């Protein structure tokens, strides 16, 4: 396993956070922070494991050619609509959706489809809509907000496809399987 720049930045931030805790409260504060982090890890670990499992299974069950045809650069509006639908029905938090997005990226989905998926998951998520929004905000608000948000994943996907054509926004290649 090779450390990426992102890994190094987060490692430095964690060390700086630990040093700040030590400076402010000594080892007891560092220990309390580590205990809180462990508690959070135990809460998110099942979701993270399920998301990684889903991502791994997707990468093995669906061929790269099939993913590229459905969600790749040449998939057009159909690919953006499919990605938007999939994002809207994906349950769970980022521990579920981001491993799926990573698997689709490795399998040949383009930036437009991935951004449409994530935008739809974040804005339209049917699970959150049913569990949280309808009961707390009511049907009228939920309907208006959902109708306003429906075109946004498609627009985000189209904009992403346009931006990644510019050299300044060129994305790195998906990692090899």
PyMOL commands that set and color helices and strands:
alter all, ss='L'
color gray80, all
select helices_A, chain A and resi 5-61+64-71+73-89+94-106+111-123+126-137+139-150+152-163+167-169
alter helices_A, ss='H'
color red, helices_A
deselect
rebuild
show_as cartoon
